[in-house]
Amino acid sequence: MPTRYLHTMVRVLDLDRSMAFYRLLGLEEIRRIETRMAGSGRVLIRPSGTEPLVRVMLEGEDLDEITGMAERLATLITRRMG
């Protein structure tokens, strides 16, 4: 039986600023990775609470594959953040 997760949803009222933020973080690339994983992993991107950086975490079945995807995503975010 697949693992079931709880979830919640919060509405963001400023759509333009919200979409700009997600484009900055590479939403299209995140969706591509999630599609490639086909439900067998997950992607988490969040700002660090203790350091001035963004954390990129992937979970999946193949360590080499998810490491490569995480590194590419981190590079994309770094480039976009300037």
C-alpha positions in Angstrom: 0.0 0.0 0.0 1.4 3.5 -0.9 2.3 5.9 1.9 -0.4 8.4 2.5 0.4 11.9 3.5 -1.6 14.6 5.1 -1.8 17.9 3.2 -3.0 21.4 3.5 -3.6 24.3 1.2 -3.2 28.0 1.8 -4.4 30.6 -0.6 -2.0 33.3 -1.9 -3.9 36.4 -2.9 -1.2 38.2 -5.0 -1.0 35.9 -8.0 1.5 37.9 -10.0 4.0 38.1 -7.2 3.4 34.5 -6.3 4.0 33.3 -9.8 7.2 35.4 -10.1 8.5 33.7 -7.0 7.8 30.2 -8.3 9.3 31.1 -11.7 12.4 32.3 -9.8 12.6 28.9 -7.9 12.1 26.9 -11.1 8.5 25.7 -10.8 8.6 24.3 -14.3 11.8 22.3 -13.5 10.2 21.0 -10.2 7.1 19.8 -12.1 9.4 18.1 -14.7 11.2 16.3 -11.9 8.0 15.2 -10.2 6.6 13.9 -13.5 9.8 11.9 -14.1 9.6 10.4 -10.6 6.0 9.3 -11.3 4.9 9.3 -7.7 8.0 7.4 -6.4 9.6 10.4 -4.7 9.3 14.0 -3.8 10.9 17.5 -4.1 11.1 20.0 -1.3 12.5 23.5 -1.6 12.6 25.8 1.3 14.6 28.7 2.8 16.9 27.7 5.6 15.9 28.9 9.0 19.5 29.2 10.2 21.6 30.1 7.1 21.2 32.5 4.2 20.4 29.8 1.6 17.7 27.7 0.0 17.6 24.0 0.7 16.8 21.6 -2.1 15.9 18.1 -1.1 14.8 15.2 -3.3 13.7 11.7 -2.2 13.6 8.9 -4.6 14.6 5.4 -5.5 18.0 6.0 -7.2 20.5 8.1 -5.3 22.6 9.0 -8.3 19.6 10.1 -10.3 18.1 12.3 -7.5 21.5 13.8 -6.6 21.9 14.9 -10.2 18.4 16.3 -10.4 18.9 18.2 -7.1 22.2 19.6 -8.2 20.6 20.8 -11.5 17.7 22.4 -9.7 20.0 24.1 -7.2 22.1 25.5 -10.1 19.0 26.8 -11.7 17.8 28.5 -8.5 21.3 30.0 -7.9 21.4 31.4 -11.4 17.9 32.9 -11.1 18.5 34.5 -7.7 21.6 36.3 -9.1 
